[in-house]
């Protein structure tokens, strides 16, 4: 039986929510070993002068402890 840990990551992108998710997962894989999954907890945008400046996601990343 495996033991897993969950950590919360916030990532942003000027392009889209999908790009923010990919950026967060790419960074998580650099730091965490054995990443096995993730789920999106929240999404938000940052606006300036009536325009979207950044898409942000809060995600929970699961990784297996060995």
PyMOL Python script that loads the backbone (N, CA, C, O; Angstrom):
from pymol import cmd

cmd.read_pdbstr("""\
ATOM      1  N   UNK A   1       0.845  -1.177   0.000  1.00  0.00           N
ATOM      2  CA  UNK A   1       0.000   0.000   0.000  1.00  0.00           C
ATOM      3  C   UNK A   1       0.893   1.244   0.000  1.00  0.00           C
ATOM      4  O   UNK A   1       1.821   1.351   0.802  1.00  0.00           O
ATOM      5  N   UNK A   2       0.610   2.159  -0.887  1.00  0.00           N
ATOM      6  CA  UNK A   2       1.397   3.391  -1.010  1.00  0.00           C
ATOM      7  C   UNK A   2       0.890   4.462  -0.037  1.00  0.00           C
ATOM      8  O   UNK A   2      -0.277   4.480   0.354  1.00  0.00           O
ATOM      9  N   UNK A   3       1.792   5.328   0.326  1.00  0.00           N
ATOM     10  CA  UNK A   3       1.447   6.492   1.144  1.00  0.00           C
ATOM     11  C   UNK A   3       1.648   7.720   0.262  1.00  0.00           C
ATOM     12  O   UNK A   3       2.691   7.879  -0.373  1.00  0.00           O
ATOM     13  N   UNK A   4       0.648   8.574   0.231  1.00  0.00           N
ATOM     14  CA  UNK A   4       0.709   9.758  -0.626  1.00  0.00           C
ATOM     15  C   UNK A   4       0.632  11.021   0.214  1.00  0.00           C
ATOM     16  O   UNK A   4       0.173  11.013   1.357  1.00  0.00           O
ATOM     17  N   UNK A   5       1.091  12.094  -0.385  1.00  0.00           N
ATOM     18  CA  UNK A   5       1.010  13.410   0.240  1.00  0.00           C
ATOM     19  C   UNK A   5       0.392  14.366  -0.778  1.00  0.00           C
ATOM     20  O   UNK A   5       0.565  14.197  -1.985  1.00  0.00           O
ATOM     21  N   UNK A   6      -0.317  15.355  -0.289  1.00  0.00           N
ATOM     22  CA  UNK A   6      -0.949  16.344  -1.152  1.00  0.00           C
ATOM     23  C   UNK A   6      -0.405  17.720  -0.782  1.00  0.00           C
ATOM     24  O   UNK A   6      -0.327  18.069   0.396  1.00  0.00           O
ATOM     25  N   UNK A   7      -0.031  18.496  -1.797  1.00  0.00           N
ATOM     26  CA  UNK A   7       0.445  19.852  -1.565  1.00  0.00           C
ATOM     27  C   UNK A   7      -0.341  20.802  -2.465  1.00  0.00           C
ATOM     28  O   UNK A   7      -0.778  20.421  -3.552  1.00  0.00           O
ATOM     29  N   UNK A   8      -0.515  22.019  -2.013  1.00  0.00           N
ATOM     30  CA  UNK A   8      -1.270  23.010  -2.771  1.00  0.00           C
ATOM     31  C   UNK A   8      -0.321  23.923  -3.539  1.00  0.00           C
ATOM     32  O   UNK A   8       0.676  24.397  -2.994  1.00  0.00           O
ATOM     33  N   UNK A   9      -0.637  24.162  -4.795  1.00  0.00           N
ATOM     34  CA  UNK A   9       0.187  25.009  -5.657  1.00  0.00           C
ATOM     35  C   UNK A   9      -0.705  26.057  -6.310  1.00  0.00           C
ATOM     36  O   UNK A   9      -1.819  25.753  -6.736  1.00  0.00           O
ATOM     37  N   UNK A  10      -0.221  27.274  -6.386  1.00  0.00           N
ATOM     38  CA  UNK A  10      -0.899  28.345  -7.107  1.00  0.00           C
ATOM     39  C   UNK A  10      -0.031  28.710  -8.302  1.00  0.00           C
ATOM     40  O   UNK A  10       1.161  28.981  -8.151  1.00  0.00           O
ATOM     41  N   UNK A  11      -0.626  28.717  -9.490  1.00  0.00           N
ATOM     42  CA  UNK A  11       0.119  29.040 -10.704  1.00  0.00           C
ATOM     43  C   UNK A  11      -0.678  30.033 -11.539  1.00  0.00           C
ATOM     44  O   UNK A  11      -1.908  30.064 -11.487  1.00  0.00           O
ATOM     45  N   UNK A  12       0.041  30.842 -12.306  1.00  0.00           N
ATOM     46  CA  UNK A  12      -0.621  31.837 -13.137  1.00  0.00           C
ATOM     47  C   UNK A  12      -0.060  31.875 -14.539  1.00  0.00           C
ATOM     48  O   UNK A  12       1.079  31.478 -14.783  1.00  0.00           O
ATOM     49  N   UNK A  13      -0.886  32.362 -15.463  1.00  0.00           N
ATOM     50  CA  UNK A  13      -0.480  32.513 -16.855  1.00  0.00           C
ATOM     51  C   UNK A  13      -1.235  33.698 -17.456  1.00  0.00           C
ATOM     52  O   UNK A  13      -2.387  33.949 -17.104  1.00  0.00           O
ATOM     53  N   UNK A  14      -0.597  34.404 -18.340  1.00  0.00           N
ATOM     54  CA  UNK A  14      -1.258  35.494 -19.051  1.00  0.00           C
ATOM     55  C   UNK A  14      -2.095  34.977 -20.214  1.00  0.00           C
ATOM     56  O   UNK A  14      -2.871  35.728 -20.806  1.00  0.00           O
ATOM     57  N   UNK A  15      -1.938  33.681 -20.546  1.00  0.00           N
ATOM     58  CA  UNK A  15      -2.573  33.096 -21.724  1.00  0.00           C
ATOM     59  C   UNK A  15      -3.954  32.501 -21.436  1.00  0.00           C
ATOM     60  O   UNK A  15      -4.940  32.885 -22.065  1.00  0.00           O
ATOM     61  N   UNK A  16      -4.026  31.545 -20.468  1.00  0.00           N
ATOM     62  CA  UNK A  16      -5.284  30.834 -20.203  1.00  0.00           C
ATOM     63  C   UNK A  16      -5.187  30.026 -18.908  1.00  0.00           C
ATOM     64  O   UNK A  16      -4.114  29.869 -18.325  1.00  0.00           O
ATOM     65  N   UNK A  17      -6.354  29.518 -18.478  1.00  0.00           N
ATOM     66  CA  UNK A  17      -6.356  28.626 -17.311  1.00  0.00           C
ATOM     67  C   UNK A  17      -5.575  27.353 -17.623  1.00  0.00           C
ATOM     68  O   UNK A  17      -4.822  26.867 -16.779  1.00  0.00           O
ATOM     69  N   UNK A  18      -5.750  26.810 -18.830  1.00  0.00           N
ATOM     70  CA  UNK A  18      -5.016  25.595 -19.217  1.00  0.00           C
ATOM     71  C   UNK A  18      -3.511  25.812 -19.154  1.00  0.00           C
ATOM     72  O   UNK A  18      -2.771  24.945 -18.688  1.00  0.00           O
ATOM     73  N   UNK A  19      -3.060  26.973 -19.625  1.00  0.00           N
ATOM     74  CA  UNK A  19      -1.625  27.273 -19.594  1.00  0.00           C
ATOM     75  C   UNK A  19      -1.136  27.393 -18.146  1.00  0.00           C
ATOM     76  O   UNK A  19      -0.015  26.986 -17.838  1.00  0.00           O
ATOM     77  N   UNK A  20      -1.967  27.948 -17.257  1.00  0.00           N
ATOM     78  CA  UNK A  20      -1.597  28.053 -15.846  1.00  0.00           C
ATOM     79  C   UNK A  20      -1.468  26.667 -15.213  1.00  0.00           C
ATOM     80  O   UNK A  20      -0.561  26.421 -14.419  1.00  0.00           O
ATOM     81  N   UNK A  21      -2.384  25.768 -15.571  1.00  0.00           N
ATOM     82  CA  UNK A  21      -2.333  24.397 -15.051  1.00  0.00           C
ATOM     83  C   UNK A  21      -1.054  23.710 -15.526  1.00  0.00           C
ATOM     84  O   UNK A  21      -0.343  23.099 -14.729  1.00  0.00           O
ATOM     85  N   UNK A  22      -0.764  23.807 -16.812  1.00  0.00           N
ATOM     86  CA  UNK A  22       0.440  23.181 -17.353  1.00  0.00           C
ATOM     87  C   UNK A  22       1.702  23.751 -16.704  1.00  0.00           C
ATOM     88  O   UNK A  22       2.635  23.007 -16.402  1.00  0.00           O
ATOM     89  N   UNK A  23       1.733  25.048 -16.494  1.00  0.00           N
ATOM     90  CA  UNK A  23       2.887  25.687 -15.859  1.00  0.00           C
ATOM     91  C   UNK A  23       3.075  25.176 -14.427  1.00  0.00           C
ATOM     92  O   UNK A  23       4.193  24.871 -14.010  1.00  0.00           O
ATOM     93  N   UNK A  24       1.972  25.086 -13.682  1.00  0.00           N
ATOM     94  CA  UNK A  24       2.041  24.588 -12.307  1.00  0.00           C
ATOM     95  C   UNK A  24       2.503  23.151 -12.219  1.00  0.00           C
ATOM     96  O   UNK A  24       3.319  22.806 -11.365  1.00  0.00           O
ATOM     97  N   UNK A  25       1.981  22.303 -13.105  1.00  0.00           N
ATOM     98  CA  UNK A  25       2.374  20.888 -13.093  1.00  0.00           C
ATOM     99  C   UNK A  25       3.821  20.701 -13.525  1.00  0.00           C
ATOM    100  O   UNK A  25       4.533  19.860 -12.977  1.00  0.00           O
ATOM    101  N   UNK A  26       4.254  21.479 -14.501  1.00  0.00           N
ATOM    102  CA  UNK A  26       5.646  21.394 -14.942  1.00  0.00           C
ATOM    103  C   UNK A  26       6.583  21.754 -13.791  1.00  0.00           C
ATOM    104  O   UNK A  26       7.593  21.086 -13.568  1.00  0.00           O
ATOM    105  N   UNK A  27       6.239  22.806 -13.072  1.00  0.00           N
ATOM    106  CA  UNK A  27       7.071  23.235 -11.941  1.00  0.00           C
ATOM    107  C   UNK A  27       7.023  22.213 -10.807  1.00  0.00           C
ATOM    108  O   UNK A  27       8.046  21.939 -10.178  1.00  0.00           O
ATOM    109  N   UNK A  28       5.852  21.653 -10.542  1.00  0.00           N
ATOM    110  CA  UNK A  28       5.712  20.640  -9.485  1.00  0.00           C
ATOM    111  C   UNK A  28       6.591  19.436  -9.782  1.00  0.00           C
ATOM    112  O   UNK A  28       7.221  18.891  -8.876  1.00  0.00           O
ATOM    113  N   UNK A  29       6.642  19.018 -11.033  1.00  0.00           N
ATOM    114  CA  UNK A  29       7.453  17.856 -11.407  1.00  0.00           C
ATOM    115  C   UNK A  29       8.945  18.110 -11.260  1.00  0.00           C
ATOM    116  O   UNK A  29       9.717  17.160 -11.124  1.00  0.00           O
ATOM    117  N   UNK A  30       9.368  19.364 -11.283  1.00  0.00           N
ATOM    118  CA  UNK A  30      10.783  19.678 -11.053  1.00  0.00           C
ATOM    119  C   UNK A  30      11.161  19.507  -9.583  1.00  0.00           C
ATOM    120  O   UNK A  30      12.290  19.133  -9.266  1.00  0.00           O
ATOM    121  N   UNK A  31      10.219  19.780  -8.697  1.00  0.00           N
ATOM    122  CA  UNK A  31      10.487  19.779  -7.260  1.00  0.00           C
ATOM    123  C   UNK A  31      10.068  18.480  -6.572  1.00  0.00           C
ATOM    124  O   UNK A  31      10.775  17.976  -5.699  1.00  0.00           O
ATOM    125  N   UNK A  32       8.926  17.950  -6.966  1.00  0.00           N
ATOM    126  CA  UNK A  32       8.356  16.775  -6.312  1.00  0.00           C
ATOM    127  C   UNK A  32       8.624  15.521  -7.134  1.00  0.00           C
ATOM    128  O   UNK A  32       8.567  15.542  -8.363  1.00  0.00           O
ATOM    129  N   UNK A  33       8.915  14.442  -6.442  1.00  0.00           N
ATOM    130  CA  UNK A  33       9.100  13.157  -7.108  1.00  0.00           C
ATOM    131  C   UNK A  33       7.807  12.359  -7.025  1.00  0.00           C
ATOM    132  O   UNK A  33       7.049  12.484  -6.063  1.00  0.00           O
ATOM    133  N   UNK A  34       7.565  11.546  -8.031  1.00  0.00           N
ATOM    134  CA  UNK A  34       6.433  10.620  -8.053  1.00  0.00           C
ATOM    135  C   UNK A  34       5.073  11.318  -8.040  1.00  0.00           C
ATOM    136  O   UNK A  34       4.151  10.863  -7.362  1.00  0.00           O
ATOM    137  N   UNK A  35       4.940  12.426  -8.786  1.00  0.00           N
ATOM    138  CA  UNK A  35       3.641  13.093  -8.901  1.00  0.00           C
ATOM    139  C   UNK A  35       2.687  12.137  -9.605  1.00  0.00           C
ATOM    140  O   UNK A  35       2.990  11.622 -10.681  1.00  0.00           O
ATOM    141  N   UNK A  36       1.528  11.905  -8.984  1.00  0.00           N
ATOM    142  CA  UNK A  36       0.597  10.927  -9.537  1.00  0.00           C
ATOM    143  C   UNK A  36      -0.734  11.528  -9.969  1.00  0.00           C
ATOM    144  O   UNK A  36      -1.525  10.858 -10.634  1.00  0.00           O
ATOM    145  N   UNK A  37      -0.991  12.769  -9.604  1.00  0.00           N
ATOM    146  CA  UNK A  37      -2.254  13.372 -10.012  1.00  0.00           C
ATOM    147  C   UNK A  37      -2.423  14.767  -9.422  1.00  0.00           C
ATOM    148  O   UNK A  37      -1.630  15.222  -8.597  1.00  0.00           O
ATOM    149  N   UNK A  38      -3.483  15.424  -9.874  1.00  0.00           N
ATOM    150  CA  UNK A  38      -3.786  16.764  -9.371  1.00  0.00           C
ATOM    151  C   UNK A  38      -5.254  17.067  -9.612  1.00  0.00           C
ATOM    152  O   UNK A  38      -5.879  16.473 -10.491  1.00  0.00           O
ATOM    153  N   UNK A  39      -5.797  17.978  -8.845  1.00  0.00           N
ATOM    154  CA  UNK A  39      -7.140  18.469  -9.118  1.00  0.00           C
ATOM    155  C   UNK A  39      -7.176  19.964  -8.876  1.00  0.00           C
ATOM    156  O   UNK A  39      -6.449  20.489  -8.032  1.00  0.00           O
ATOM    157  N   UNK A  40      -8.027  20.641  -9.623  1.00  0.00           N
ATOM    158  CA  UNK A  40      -8.132  22.086  -9.547  1.00  0.00           C
ATOM    159  C   UNK A  40      -9.113  22.455  -8.446  1.00  0.00           C
ATOM    160  O   UNK A  40     -10.286  22.082  -8.489  1.00  0.00           O
ATOM    161  N   UNK A  41      -8.624  23.184  -7.473  1.00  0.00           N
ATOM    162  CA  UNK A  41      -9.440  23.599  -6.335  1.00  0.00           C
ATOM    163  C   UNK A  41     -10.187  24.899  -6.647  1.00  0.00           C
ATOM    164  O   UNK A  41     -11.336  25.074  -6.242  1.00  0.00           O
ATOM    165  N   UNK A  42      -9.521  25.813  -7.376  1.00  0.00           N
ATOM    166  CA  UNK A  42     -10.122  27.118  -7.621  1.00  0.00           C
ATOM    167  C   UNK A  42      -9.486  27.750  -8.856  1.00  0.00           C
ATOM    168  O   UNK A  42      -8.346  27.448  -9.207  1.00  0.00           O
ATOM    169  N   UNK A  43     -10.229  28.614  -9.495  1.00  0.00           N
ATOM    170  CA  UNK A  43      -9.730  29.402 -10.619  1.00  0.00           C
ATOM    171  C   UNK A  43     -10.117  30.856 -10.378  1.00  0.00           C
ATOM    172  O   UNK A  43     -11.188  31.139  -9.839  1.00  0.00           O
ATOM    173  N   UNK A  44      -9.239  31.776 -10.779  1.00  0.00           N
ATOM    174  CA  UNK A  44      -9.545  33.198 -10.657  1.00  0.00           C
ATOM    175  C   UNK A  44      -8.800  33.964 -11.735  1.00  0.00           C
ATOM    176  O   UNK A  44      -7.888  33.445 -12.378  1.00  0.00           O
ATOM    177  N   UNK A  45      -9.209  35.205 -11.917  1.00  0.00           N
ATOM    178  CA  UNK A  45      -8.524  36.061 -12.874  1.00  0.00           C
ATOM    179  C   UNK A  45      -8.128  37.360 -12.189  1.00  0.00           C
ATOM    180  O   UNK A  45      -8.754  37.784 -11.217  1.00  0.00           O
ATOM    181  N   UNK A  46      -7.082  37.983 -12.711  1.00  0.00           N
ATOM    182  CA  UNK A  46      -6.649  39.298 -12.268  1.00  0.00           C
ATOM    183  C   UNK A  46      -6.962  40.255 -13.412  1.00  0.00           C
ATOM    184  O   UNK A  46      -6.544  40.038 -14.550  1.00  0.00           O
ATOM    185  N   UNK A  47      -7.704  41.318 -13.095  1.00  0.00           N
ATOM    186  CA  UNK A  47      -8.077  42.276 -14.135  1.00  0.00           C
ATOM    187  C   UNK A  47      -7.418  43.624 -13.891  1.00  0.00           C
ATOM    188  O   UNK A  47      -7.157  44.019 -12.755  1.00  0.00           O
ATOM    189  N   UNK A  48      -7.158  44.314 -14.992  1.00  0.00           N
ATOM    190  CA  UNK A  48      -6.598  45.652 -14.921  1.00  0.00           C
ATOM    191  C   UNK A  48      -7.175  46.456 -16.080  1.00  0.00           C
ATOM    192  O   UNK A  48      -7.091  46.030 -17.232  1.00  0.00           O
ATOM    193  N   UNK A  49      -7.744  47.585 -15.792  1.00  0.00           N
ATOM    194  CA  UNK A  49      -8.355  48.439 -16.817  1.00  0.00           C
ATOM    195  C   UNK A  49      -9.381  47.685 -17.656  1.00  0.00           C
ATOM    196  O   UNK A  49      -9.469  47.888 -18.867  1.00  0.00           O
ATOM    197  N   UNK A  50     -10.155  46.816 -17.013  1.00  0.00           N
ATOM    198  CA  UNK A  50     -11.208  46.081 -17.700  1.00  0.00           C
ATOM    199  C   UNK A  50     -10.749  44.916 -18.545  1.00  0.00           C
ATOM    200  O   UNK A  50     -11.558  44.319 -19.255  1.00  0.00           O
ATOM    201  N   UNK A  51      -9.471  44.573 -18.490  1.00  0.00           N
ATOM    202  CA  UNK A  51      -8.938  43.454 -19.267  1.00  0.00           C
ATOM    203  C   UNK A  51      -8.319  42.401 -18.358  1.00  0.00           C
ATOM    204  O   UNK A  51      -7.796  42.716 -17.289  1.00  0.00           O
ATOM    205  N   UNK A  52      -8.384  41.158 -18.793  1.00  0.00           N
ATOM    206  CA  UNK A  52      -7.779  40.061 -18.040  1.00  0.00           C
ATOM    207  C   UNK A  52      -6.265  40.166 -18.172  1.00  0.00           C
ATOM    208  O   UNK A  52      -5.729  40.177 -19.280  1.00  0.00           O
ATOM    209  N   UNK A  53      -5.586  40.243 -17.041  1.00  0.00           N
ATOM    210  CA  UNK A  53      -4.121  40.311 -17.042  1.00  0.00           C
ATOM    211  C   UNK A  53      -3.481  38.977 -16.699  1.00  0.00           C
ATOM    212  O   UNK A  53      -2.373  38.684 -17.148  1.00  0.00           O
ATOM    213  N   UNK A  54      -4.181  38.160 -15.896  1.00  0.00           N
ATOM    214  CA  UNK A  54      -3.614  36.860 -15.519  1.00  0.00           C
ATOM    215  C   UNK A  54      -4.713  35.893 -15.130  1.00  0.00           C
ATOM    216  O   UNK A  54      -5.684  36.257 -14.467  1.00  0.00           O
ATOM    217  N   UNK A  55      -4.538  34.651 -15.557  1.00  0.00           N
ATOM    218  CA  UNK A  55      -5.401  33.545 -15.156  1.00  0.00           C
ATOM    219  C   UNK A  55      -4.671  32.783 -14.064  1.00  0.00           C
ATOM    220  O   UNK A  55      -3.499  32.439 -14.218  1.00  0.00           O
ATOM    221  N   UNK A  56      -5.359  32.520 -12.962  1.00  0.00           N
ATOM    222  CA  UNK A  56      -4.716  31.810 -11.845  1.00  0.00           C
ATOM    223  C   UNK A  56      -5.501  30.569 -11.474  1.00  0.00           C
ATOM    224  O   UNK A  56      -6.731  30.548 -11.529  1.00  0.00           O
ATOM    225  N   UNK A  57      -4.767  29.534 -11.096  1.00  0.00           N
ATOM    226  CA  UNK A  57      -5.380  28.305 -10.607  1.00  0.00           C
ATOM    227  C   UNK A  57      -4.751  27.915  -9.271  1.00  0.00           C
ATOM    228  O   UNK A  57      -3.556  28.102  -9.040  1.00  0.00           O
ATOM    229  N   UNK A  58      -5.582  27.378  -8.420  1.00  0.00           N
ATOM    230  CA  UNK A  58      -5.112  26.770  -7.179  1.00  0.00           C
ATOM    231  C   UNK A  58      -5.353  25.283  -7.354  1.00  0.00           C
ATOM    232  O   UNK A  58      -6.486  24.847  -7.556  1.00  0.00           O
ATOM    233  N   UNK A  59      -4.285  24.513  -7.277  1.00  0.00           N
ATOM    234  CA  UNK A  59      -4.424  23.075  -7.483  1.00  0.00           C
ATOM    235  C   UNK A  59      -3.797  22.280  -6.344  1.00  0.00           C
ATOM    236  O   UNK A  59      -2.850  22.721  -5.693  1.00  0.00           O
ATOM    237  N   UNK A  60      -4.348  21.116  -6.132  1.00  0.00           N
ATOM    238  CA  UNK A  60      -3.811  20.163  -5.164  1.00  0.00           C
ATOM    239  C   UNK A  60      -3.079  19.084  -5.960  1.00  0.00           C
ATOM    240  O   UNK A  60      -3.663  18.418  -6.814  1.00  0.00           O
ATOM    241  N   UNK A  61      -1.801  18.927  -5.664  1.00  0.00           N
ATOM    242  CA  UNK A  61      -0.967  17.956  -6.380  1.00  0.00           C
ATOM    243  C   UNK A  61      -0.660  16.792  -5.437  1.00  0.00           C
ATOM    244  O   UNK A  61      -0.218  17.000  -4.307  1.00  0.00           O
ATOM    245  N   UNK A  62      -0.896  15.578  -5.906  1.00  0.00           N
ATOM    246  CA  UNK A  62      -0.646  14.364  -5.124  1.00  0.00           C
ATOM    247  C   UNK A  62       0.635  13.719  -5.594  1.00  0.00           C
ATOM    248  O   UNK A  62       0.863  13.565  -6.794  1.00  0.00           O
ATOM    249  N   UNK A  63       1.482  13.336  -4.630  1.00  0.00           N
ATOM    250  CA  UNK A  63       2.686  12.589  -4.969  1.00  0.00           C
ATOM    251  C   UNK A  63       2.876  11.465  -3.987  1.00  0.00           C
ATOM    252  O   UNK A  63       2.515  11.569  -2.815  1.00  0.00           O
ATOM    253  N   UNK A  64       3.454  10.376  -4.486  1.00  0.00           N
ATOM    254  CA  UNK A  64       3.638   9.157  -3.693  1.00  0.00           C
ATOM    255  C   UNK A  64       4.950   9.214  -2.929  1.00  0.00           C
ATOM    256  O   UNK A  64       5.996   9.525  -3.498  1.00  0.00           O
ATOM    257  N   UNK A  65       4.891   8.917  -1.646  1.00  0.00           N
ATOM    258  CA  UNK A  65       6.080   8.846  -0.807  1.00  0.00           C
ATOM    259  C   UNK A  65       6.645   7.440  -0.879  1.00  0.00           C
ATOM    260  O   UNK A  65       5.892   6.469  -0.810  1.00  0.00           O
ATOM    261  N   UNK A  66       7.943   7.316  -1.015  1.00  0.00           N
ATOM    262  CA  UNK A  66       8.575   5.991  -1.093  1.00  0.00           C
ATOM    263  C   UNK A  66       9.444   5.749   0.102  1.00  0.00           C
ATOM    264  O   UNK A  66      10.058   4.688   0.214  1.00  0.00           O
TER     265      UNK A  66
END
""", "prot")
cmd.dss("prot")
cmd.show_as("cartoon", "prot")
cmd.util.cbc("prot")
cmd.orient("prot")
